[in-house]
Amino acid sequence: MFVIGMRAPEVAAAVRAGQFVNLGWAGGPLLRRPFSVYRSDGEHIEVVLKAVGAGTGQLLAMEVGDRVSCLGPLGRGFDLATRARSAVLVSGGLGVAPMPLAARDAMAGGMHVTWVHGARTAAELCAESEGEEVVWATDDGSQGARGSAVAAAPDAGLVLACGPNRMLAAVAERWPDAQVAVETYMGCGTGVCLGCAVPLKRGGYDRACTEGPVYRAADVDWESLPSHLPYAVMA
C-alpha cells in the first residue's frame, strides 16, 4: 500500500472521517478515481492506494509538483456525535483508509479508541497504527490474533468498520448498529451515474456516493452485494 499527499486546502478544511475524493489527471482514465481521505493536516490531504491497474499505476508514477483535479469531500461520513465513551475501529486490507481520521475525531470527542486491523498475512498489514490500543489480526496467524479482525475486536459503545463486504456482513451480524463504509465502484461521485447502487434490507437502493458510503450495518442487504471490491480504488 502507498500513501499520496496533495495540497487541497478546501478539502482538508471540510473533510470528515469516511468521506472520499474523486481524482482526475491529464492523460488519466476517462472516469475519475475515488479514494477515501486517509489524513488531513493544514492544507494537505493524503489518500492510500494499492497499484491494481493502469489508473493507480499512473498516480504512483507522479512526482512532486504534478497536478491532479480533486473533487470533494464527497459522501456521508461517520457520525461521531455520540455519548459513547469507547470506540472500536475495525478494518480489513485497504479498509484502513478512513480510520486515521476516525481515530483522530473519536479521541477528540473523549472516546477511548481501539483499532483492530486485519489482513491475510503480516506482510499485508498496514504498518501504521492509530488509536490508544491497537490489535492486529491475520488469516494465517503470522501477526497478532489468528483469524478475522471482527473476531479479534472487543465490544464498544461505537463500532466503525471498513473493508471487504464479506467482513462488513460479519460486522452486521455481531453489531447491527455499527457504522460501515461500504465498498462499491463510484464513477461520478455525485449521484448522477448510478454506478454505486447499494441494495437495502428495506428494499430499493441507495447511492453510495451520496447517501453513503457510510451506512448502519443492518440496513444493507449484504447477500445482494459482491463479496469483495477494492475499497476506494477503481483500477
N, C-alpha and C positions, 0 to 999 in steps of 0.2 A: 504494500500500500504506500501511496505517496501523498504528500501534502503540498498544495499550491496556494500561495498567498497573492493577493492583489489589492491595490488601493481602490476602495469602493466606499467612500465616506457616507453616502446616503444609506446604503445597505447596512453598514456597520452600526450606524446610529439607531436603526429601527428594528433590526432582526431579533426574533425570538427563537428560543430553542425549538427545533423541529421544523422550522421554515427552510425554504430552499431558494436557490437562484438558478436561472436558466442562462447558460453561457453560449455565446456565438463568437466566431472569429473569422477573419478573412481567410478564404480557402478551406474553411471547415465544412462539416456536413450541412445539408440543407436545413435540417431542424436543429434548434438549439439543444444543448445537453443539460439536464437537470442535476444539480448537486446540492445536497444538504450543506448548510453552513456549519463548518466544523468549529471555528473560533472567530471571534471578532474582538479587535483591540484598536481603540482610537479610530483611525480612518481606514483600517485594513481588515479584510476578512480572509479566512482560509477555507478551502474545501479539501476533502480527502477523496482519493480515487485510486483505482487499480486499472492497469492497462489491459483492456479487454477487447479493443477493436481500434479501428482507424481514428475515430474521434478522440478517445482518450490518449492514444498514441501521439496525436498532434499536440494535445495540451502538454504532455510530458516533454515534448521537444522544444517548448517555448523557452525563451531566455528573458533575463531581466530587461524590462523596457518594452517588451511586446505587449500589444493591446488586445483586450477581449471586450465584447459587449456583454454587460452584466445586467440582467433583468431581475429585479427582486427588491425586498424579500417577498416571496410568494408562499401561498398556502396558509393553513391554520396550524399553528404550533402547539406545543404542550401547554396545558393550563396549570400553572403553578400557584394559582390563588386558592390556597387550601390551608386548613388549620393543622394539617398533618405535621407531626414532629420528626418523621423519618421518611426517607425516600429510597427506593431501590431502582437502580438503572440496570436494565437487562439488555445486553446487545450481543449479536452474533455476526461475525465476519465484518463486512462493510457497514453493518448496522451501528457501528461505533460512531458514525458520522455526526449525529446530533447530540451525543452525550456530553462532550465538554461544556457546551453552553447550558445544557440541562443541569449538570452538576454545579456550575457556577451560580445559576439563578436559584437553584434549590437551597444551596448553602447560604446565599444572600438572604433567603427567606427564613433562616434559622433552623433548617432541617438537617438532621444527620443523614449523610448520603453514603450508601453502599453501592458500588459499581461492580456489576458482575458481567464479565466479558467472556464469550466462548468462541471457539474455532475448532476446526478439525484436528489441527496439530499445534504444538508450541510455536513452530515457525510461522504460522499464520495468525498468531495473536497480535493485536495492536501493542506496540512497545510502550505507548504512553498510557498513563493511568490518571483517572480523575476520581475525586471523592475522598472522604475521610477513611474509608475502608474499601479495599479492592480485593475481589475474588476472581480467580481465573478458572476456566473450565475447558477441557479439551476432550474430543471424542475418544482419542486413543490414550488419554491419561498421561501424556508427555509433559504437561504442566498443570498444576492445580488439580481441581477435582476431575475425576473421570466421568464423562457424560455431558449432559446439556447444561447451558447457562441457566435455564429455567429450573432444573432440578437443584442446582447449586445455590440458587438465590433464597435469601431469607424473606419472611413476610415483612411488610412495612405499611405505613399509612397511605403512601403514594407509590404506585408502581408505574414506571415509564419503560417502554420497550421498543426496540427497533432491530430488525434482522430479517432472515428468510421467513416467508409466510408460514411455513410449517412450524417454525419456532413461535411465531405470534399466535398461531392457533393453540399451541400448548399453553401460552400465556393466558389466553382467553378462558381455557378450561380451569386454570388454577386461580386466576384473578379476573373475574368478569369485568370489573370496573377499572382495570388498568387502562392507561392511555398508550396506544401503539401507533407508531409511524409506519404506514403501510407501504409495501413495495409494489410499484407499478410503473409502467412507462408513461412519461409525460412529454407529449410532443410540443405543445404551445406554452403550457404553464399558466394559461389564463382562462381555461374553461371553454375554449372555443372548439378545439379539435375532437373532444370527447374520446380521446385515446386512453384515458386513465380511469375508466369506469370501475368503480368498486361495488360489488354486489352486497346488499344489506340484508340482514336477517328479517327485517320487517317487509321486505320486498322492494323492488326497484334498485336504482343505482345512484351513487354519488360520484362526483368528480374529485379525484384525489388531489388535484392541483388547487382546488378552490375550497370545497367543503372539508377536505383533508389537507395534508396526508395523515394527520393525527386523528384517530378515532377511539371511541370507547371499545375495548376489545370485544365485548359480547355483541356489539352491534353489527359486526362484519360477518358475512356468510363465507366462512373460510373454506368450505367444501367447494365453492364455486370459483375460488381464486387459484391460480397456478401455485404449486408448492414452493417455487423459488424464482425470483427475478433479481438481477443485480441492483441493489438499492442505490439510488442516486446516480446511476450511471446508465446511459444508453450507448452502446459501443459504436 
